[in-house]
Amino acid sequence: MTADHPAPSAAGLPALRGAQRERPSRPRAPRGGPVLYAPRKRPRPRRPRAPRFIARLRRAWDRPLTAYYVVLGTGLLITLLGLVMVFSASQIQALRHDLPATFYFRKQLLAAVLGTVLLFVASRVPVRLLRALTYPFLAFSVVLLVLVQVPGIGVEVNGSTNWIAVGGSFQIQPSEFGKLALVLWGGDLLARKGDKRLLTQWRHLLVPLVPGALLVCGLVMVGGDMGTVVILTAILFALLWLAGAPTRLFIGVLGVTAALGALFIATSPHRMDRLACLGATDPGEGDRCWQAVHGIYALASGGWFGSGLGASAEKWGELPEPHTDFIFAITGEELGLAGTLSVLGLFAALGYAGIRVAGRTEDPFVRYAAGGVTAWLMVQTVINIGAVLGLLPIAGVPLPLFSYGGSALLPTMFAIGLLIAFARGEPAARASLAMRGPRLKWKTMRRRTKTAPSGER
């Protein structure tokens, strides 16, 4: 070594070798030339977070059990939120009738408990047994609709005779059970004709489906409940659409139905008054638009986050039916725009999950039944909320799972249970549950097994 570059000492060799090991390897140029450096790699451009989030959302939605969890979760959340709002909106009405403040809430809570039992039963009932009970259930619903018109049995509420007194303060509305009966009977009828390849003939497509639906609609219309008739008609059109009805036939049935609906509205002054209140901002002559206008007042006074739970001013006698038909207006006043958008989001998720169940199944009956239930719930939701917003005439139909009324809640929760059963019955969902079952059971047994101090179990 030269004097300019003295040899390192023995003590410094480990440190020098360690320093050499830590240096990154670089290509060396010939002695006396410049040192060459390796080119640095350019960093990859990061993807935006929004497309990544959307991709994850799509992957989560495509999982086999997503529809099952969405239907179960949204159904229970809507029911629980509805219980809270019924308790808040019905207290003043109960006190005005010299009843305990929790009178309506207790009845709704009892109906929700019974509905939960029906939901569990419907989610476990075999499809074969369900199809075997469609005709008896339709016959039972028709008998109840006939009994409504028998003097001394039928009860008139708000100008419509669609109730039967059961005992005490309990009443049932058979038209609510007629919706479920039409869905199940129509789905079974179309599925059996589809197996025999008869749906390509228009007479087999319409008969006896359309006459049976007209029978149920006629019995309901005799009682004066046109709002329920509109929902029954929507169920009929949904079944025809899913069965692949030709466009000409579909438009023909739609035209006849629209003509009959216009005739029923034109011949009823009460319905004409409701039609005249579309978009009204003033109660008008004789306060005929009082309910529609005060529903708008309730929504407008809610603001972004509402006046607070229980702090509604419209429920103190200004807004009729605050806990039934116009509970969405009280929700907007107390929970604001955030609360109403949350309710709309839950219903939108429920409807989308129902469409997915109907579109992915391989069983024709399940497809018709799931599509009919989804059409029933979504059309009824649109009619109720549209009336509260002043976009549609007031039809007197409750908000599904949300408004007060045990007669409406029980069949609706049974229908939600059917959607849950259909979602679990998808081939991919069955395979996922079959793979998940033993593992969950093993983990549960392991948690419950206690280990002795000696290590023995």
C-alpha positions in Angstrom: 0.0 0.0 0.0 1.2 3.5 -0.7 1.5 6.3 1.8 -1.6 8.0 0.5 -3.6 4.9 1.1 -2.4 3.2 4.3 -3.5 -0.3 5.0 -6.3 -0.5 7.5 -5.5 -1.9 10.9 -6.8 -5.2 12.1 -9.1 -3.6 14.6 -10.8 -1.6 11.8 -11.3 -4.5 9.5 -14.7 -5.6 10.9 -16.0 -2.1 10.8 -14.7 -1.6 7.2 -16.2 -4.9 6.1 -19.5 -4.0 7.7 -19.6 -0.6 6.0 -18.8 -2.3 2.7 -21.6 -4.7 3.2 -24.1 -1.9 4.0 -23.2 0.0 0.8 -25.5 -0.6 -2.1 -23.9 -2.4 -5.0 -23.0 0.1 -7.8 -21.3 -0.7 -11.1 -17.7 0.6 -11.1 -16.0 2.3 -13.9 -12.4 1.5 -14.9 -9.7 2.9 -12.6 -9.4 6.6 -13.0 -12.8 7.0 -14.7 -16.1 8.4 -13.4 -18.3 6.2 -11.2 -21.4 5.0 -12.9 -24.7 5.0 -11.0 -27.7 2.6 -11.8 -30.7 4.5 -13.1 -33.5 4.8 -10.5 -36.8 3.1 -11.1 -39.7 5.5 -11.6 -42.4 5.1 -9.0 -45.6 3.6 -10.3 -48.5 6.0 -10.5 -51.0 5.4 -7.7 -54.5 4.6 -8.7 -57.2 7.0 -7.5 -58.9 5.9 -4.4 -62.5 6.2 -5.8 -62.1 3.6 -8.5 -60.4 1.3 -6.0 -63.4 1.8 -3.6 -65.9 1.1 -6.4 -64.0 -2.1 -7.4 -64.0 -3.3 -3.8 -67.7 -2.5 -3.5 -68.4 -4.5 -6.7 -66.5 -7.4 -5.4 -68.3 -7.3 -2.1 -71.7 -7.1 -3.8 -70.8 -10.1 -6.1 -70.3 -12.4 -3.1 -72.8 -15.2 -2.8 -74.3 -14.2 0.6 -74.5 -10.5 0.0 -78.2 -10.5 -1.0 -79.0 -12.6 2.1 -77.3 -10.2 4.5 -78.7 -7.1 2.7 -82.3 -8.4 2.9 -82.0 -9.5 6.5 -80.2 -6.3 7.6 -82.3 -3.8 5.8 -85.6 -5.5 6.8 -84.7 -5.5 10.5 -83.3 -1.9 10.4 -86.4 -0.5 8.7 -88.6 -2.3 11.3 -86.6 -1.1 14.3 -86.5 2.5 13.0 -90.2 2.3 12.3 -90.8 1.3 15.9 -88.9 4.3 17.1 -90.8 6.6 14.8 -94.2 5.1 15.7 -93.4 5.6 19.4 -92.6 9.3 18.7 -95.4 10.1 16.3 -98.3 8.3 18.0 -98.0 9.6 21.6 -100.1 12.7 21.0 -102.7 10.8 19.0 -103.0 8.3 21.9 -103.4 11.0 24.5 -106.0 12.8 22.4 -108.2 9.6 22.5 -107.7 9.2 26.3 -105.3 6.3 25.8 -101.9 5.6 27.4 -99.1 7.3 25.5 -97.5 4.0 24.6 -100.8 2.4 23.4 -100.0 2.3 19.7 -96.3 1.5 20.3 -97.2 -1.5 22.4 -99.5 -2.8 19.7 -96.8 -2.3 17.0 -94.2 -3.9 19.2 -96.4 -7.0 19.6 -96.9 -7.1 15.8 -93.2 -6.8 15.2 -92.5 -9.7 17.6 -95.1 -11.9 15.9 -93.7 -10.7 12.5 -90.2 -11.7 13.5 -91.5 -15.2 14.2 -93.2 -15.3 10.8 -90.0 -14.1 9.2 -88.1 -16.9 10.7 -90.7 -19.5 9.7 -90.8 -18.1 6.1 -87.0 -18.2 5.9 -87.0 -22.0 6.8 -90.1 -23.3 5.0 -89.3 -25.5 2.0 -90.3 -24.2 -1.4 -92.3 -27.4 -2.1 -94.5 -26.9 1.0 -94.9 -23.2 0.2 -96.2 -24.0 -3.3 -98.6 -26.6 -1.9 -100.1 -23.9 0.4 -100.7 -21.2 -2.3 -104.2 -22.2 -3.3 -105.5 -22.6 0.3 -104.0 -19.3 1.2 -105.6 -17.6 -1.7 -109.0 -19.1 -0.9 -108.6 -18.0 2.8 -107.8 -14.4 1.7 -110.8 -14.3 -0.7 -113.1 -15.5 2.2 -111.8 -12.8 4.4 -112.3 -10.2 1.7 -115.9 -11.4 1.4 -116.5 -11.3 5.1 -115.4 -7.6 5.1 -118.6 -6.7 3.2 -120.9 -8.7 5.6 -122.8 -6.2 7.9 -121.7 -6.6 11.5 -118.3 -8.1 10.6 -116.7 -5.4 8.4 -115.5 -2.2 10.0 -115.3 1.1 8.2 -112.2 3.2 8.8 -111.7 6.6 7.1 -114.4 5.9 4.5 -113.1 2.4 3.5 -114.7 -0.8 4.6 -111.6 -3.1 4.6 -111.3 -4.1 8.2 -112.5 -7.0 10.4 -112.8 -6.6 14.1 -111.0 -9.5 15.9 -111.6 -8.5 19.5 -111.0 -5.5 21.6 -109.0 -2.9 19.8 -107.5 -5.4 17.4 -108.5 -5.4 13.7 -107.2 -7.1 10.6 -107.1 -5.8 7.1 -107.6 -8.8 4.7 -106.4 -6.8 1.7 -102.9 -6.9 3.1 -102.9 -10.7 3.1 -104.4 -10.6 -0.4 -101.2 -9.1 -1.7 -99.1 -12.0 -0.4 -101.7 -14.5 -1.6 -101.6 -13.0 -5.2 -97.8 -13.1 -5.3 -97.5 -16.8 -4.2 -100.5 -18.1 -6.2 -99.4 -16.2 -9.3 -95.8 -17.4 -9.0 -96.9 -21.0 -8.6 -99.4 -20.8 -11.5 -96.8 -19.3 -13.9 -94.1 -21.8 -12.8 -96.3 -24.8 -13.5 -97.4 -23.5 -16.9 -93.7 -22.7 -17.7 -92.7 -26.3 -16.9 -95.3 -27.4 -19.5 -94.2 -24.7 -22.0 -97.6 -23.1 -22.1 -96.6 -19.5 -21.5 -96.0 -18.9 -25.2 -99.7 -19.0 -25.7 -101.5 -15.8 -24.6 -104.6 -17.5 -23.3 -102.5 -19.6 -20.9 -100.5 -16.5 -19.9 -103.6 -14.6 -19.0 -106.0 -17.3 -17.8 -106.6 -17.8 -14.9 -104.0 -15.3 -13.6 -105.8 -12.1 -14.7 -109.3 -13.2 -13.7 -108.0 -14.3 -10.3 -106.2 -10.9 -9.8 -109.4 -9.1 -10.9 -111.4 -11.0 -8.4 -109.1 -9.9 -5.5 -109.0 -6.3 -6.9 -112.7 -6.2 -7.2 -113.3 -7.3 -3.6 -110.9 -4.7 -2.4 -112.4 -2.1 -4.6 -115.9 -2.7 -3.2 -114.5 -1.6 0.2 -113.2 1.7 -1.4 -109.5 1.1 -1.0 -108.1 2.1 -4.4 -104.5 2.4 -3.2 -104.3 -1.3 -2.4 -105.8 -2.0 -5.8 -103.0 -0.1 -7.5 -100.4 -2.3 -5.6 -102.2 -5.5 -6.6 -102.2 -4.3 -10.2 -98.5 -3.6 -9.9 -97.9 -7.2 -8.7 -99.9 -8.6 -11.6 -97.9 -6.5 -14.1 -94.6 -7.7 -12.4 -95.6 -11.3 -12.8 -96.6 -10.8 -16.5 -93.3 -9.0 -17.1 -91.2 -11.8 -15.5 -93.2 -14.4 -17.5 -92.2 -12.8 -20.7 -95.5 -11.4 -21.8 -95.4 -9.9 -25.4 -95.3 -6.1 -25.6 -98.7 -5.9 -27.4 -100.4 -8.0 -24.7 -98.6 -6.0 -21.9 -99.6 -2.7 -23.3 -103.2 -3.9 -23.9 -103.6 -5.0 -20.3 -102.0 -1.7 -19.1 -104.4 0.4 -21.3 -107.5 -1.4 -19.9 -106.3 -1.0 -16.4 -105.5 2.7 -16.9 -109.0 3.3 -18.3 -110.7 1.5 -15.4 -108.6 3.5 -12.9 -109.5 6.8 -14.6 -113.2 5.8 -14.5 -113.0 5.0 -10.8 -111.3 8.4 -10.1 -113.7 10.4 -12.2 -116.8 8.9 -10.5 -115.6 9.7 -7.0 -115.5 13.3 -5.7 -113.2 12.3 -2.8 -110.6 10.9 -5.2 -110.9 13.9 -7.5 -110.2 16.2 -4.5 -107.1 14.1 -3.8 -106.0 14.4 -7.4 -106.5 18.2 -7.3 -104.1 18.5 -4.3 -101.0 17.5 -6.3 -98.3 20.1 -5.6 -100.6 22.2 -3.4 -99.0 24.7 -1.1 -102.3 26.0 0.4 -105.1 24.0 2.1 -107.6 25.5 -0.4 -111.3 25.8 -0.1 -112.8 23.8 2.8 -109.3 22.7 3.8 -109.5 19.8 1.3 -105.7 19.8 0.9 -105.0 20.2 4.6 -103.2 16.8 5.0 -101.1 17.2 1.9 -100.0 20.7 2.7 -99.1 20.0 6.3 -97.0 17.0 5.2 -94.9 19.4 3.1 -94.7 21.8 6.1 -93.4 19.0 8.3 -90.7 18.0 5.8 -89.7 21.7 5.2 -89.3 22.5 8.9 -86.9 19.5 9.4 -83.9 21.1 7.7 -80.7 19.1 7.4 -80.8 17.2 10.7 -84.3 17.8 12.0 -85.7 19.3 15.2 -84.9 16.3 17.3 -86.5 13.0 18.1 -89.9 13.6 19.7 -89.8 17.4 18.9 -92.3 17.4 16.0 -94.8 20.2 16.0 -97.1 18.8 13.3 -98.0 15.7 15.3 -99.8 17.9 17.8 -103.0 17.7 15.8 -102.0 19.6 12.7 -101.1 16.6 10.5 -103.7 13.8 10.3 -102.5 10.2 10.5 -98.9 11.1 11.6 -98.1 7.5 12.7 -99.6 5.7 9.7 -99.8 7.2 6.2 -97.7 10.3 7.0 -95.0 8.9 9.3 -92.4 9.7 6.7 -93.3 13.4 7.1 -92.8 13.2 10.9 -89.4 11.4 10.2 -88.4 14.3 8.0 -89.4 16.9 10.6 -87.6 15.2 13.5 -84.6 13.6 11.8 -84.3 16.0 8.9 -82.9 15.3 5.4 -80.3 12.9 6.9 -83.0 10.7 8.4 -85.2 10.6 5.3 -82.3 9.9 3.0 -81.3 7.0 5.3 -84.8 5.5 5.1 -84.7 5.9 1.3 -81.3 4.3 1.2 -82.5 1.3 3.2 -85.5 0.8 0.9 -83.3 1.2 -2.2 -80.9 -1.5 -0.9 -83.8 -3.8 -0.1 -85.2 -3.4 -3.6 -81.9 -3.9 -5.3 -81.3 -7.1 -3.3 -84.7 -8.4 -4.2 -84.0 -7.8 -7.9 -80.7 -9.7 -7.5 -82.5 -12.7 -5.9 -85.0 -12.8 -8.7 -82.4 -12.5 -11.4 -79.9 -15.1 -10.1 -82.2 -18.0 -9.2 -82.7 -21.0 -11.3 -86.1 -21.9 -9.9 -89.0 -20.3 -11.9 -91.3 -20.1 -8.9 -88.6 -18.4 -6.8 -88.1 -15.9 -9.7 -91.8 -15.0 -9.9 -92.3 -14.9 -6.1 -89.2 -12.8 -5.5 -90.0 -10.4 -8.3 -93.6 -10.1 -7.1 -92.6 -9.3 -3.5 -90.0 -6.8 -4.7 -92.6 -5.0 -6.9 -95.1 -5.0 -4.1 -92.7 -3.4 -1.6 -91.2 -0.9 -3.9 -94.4 0.3 -5.5 -96.0 0.7 -2.1 -93.0 2.7 -0.9 -93.1 5.0 -3.9 -96.9 5.6 -3.5 -96.5 6.4 0.2 -93.5 8.7 -0.1 -94.7 10.2 -3.3 -98.0 11.2 -1.6 -96.1 12.7 1.4 -93.9 14.7 -1.1 -96.9 16.0 -3.0 -95.9 14.2 -6.2 -98.7 11.6 -6.1 -102.3 11.6 -4.8 -102.8 10.5 -1.3 -103.7 6.8 -1.6 -103.9 5.8 2.1 -101.3 3.0 2.0 -98.7 2.6 4.7 -95.0 2.7 4.3 -93.8 -1.0 4.4 -92.3 -2.2 7.7 -92.3 1.4 8.9 -95.8 2.7 9.4 -98.1 1.7 12.2 -100.4 -1.2 11.5 -100.0 -4.9 12.5 -102.1 -6.1 9.5 -99.6 -4.6 7.1 -96.6 -5.6 9.2 -97.3 -9.3 9.5 -97.6 -10.3 5.8 -94.8 -7.9 4.9 -92.3 -9.5 7.3 -93.4 -12.9 6.1 -92.5 -11.7 2.6 -89.1 -10.5 3.8 -88.6 -14.0 5.2 -89.4 -15.4 1.8 -86.7 -13.2 0.2 -84.2 -14.4 2.8 -85.0 -18.0 2.1 -84.7 -17.4 -1.7 -81.4 -15.6 -1.2 -80.0 -18.5 0.8 -81.3 -20.9 -1.8 -79.0 -19.6 -4.6 -76.5 -22.3 -5.7 -73.5 -20.2 -4.8 -75.0 -19.2 -1.5 -75.8 -22.8 -0.6 -72.2 -23.8 -1.5 -70.8 -20.9 0.7 -73.0 -21.9 3.6 -72.0 -25.6 3.3 -68.3 -24.7 3.4 -68.8 -22.3 6.3 -71.0 -24.6 8.5 -68.4 -27.1 9.8 -65.8 -24.5 10.4 -68.1 -22.4 12.5 -69.2 -25.4 14.5 -65.6 -26.5 15.2 -64.8 -23.0 16.4 -67.9 -22.9 18.7 -67.0 -26.3 20.2 -63.5 -25.2 20.8 -64.6 -22.1 22.5 -66.9 -23.9 24.8 -64.4 -26.7 25.7 -62.5 -26.0 28.9 -58.9 -27.1 29.3 -58.0 -28.8 32.6 -54.8 -27.7 34.4 -53.2 -30.9 33.4 -53.7 -30.2 29.7 -56.5 -32.7 29.4 -59.8 -31.7 27.8 
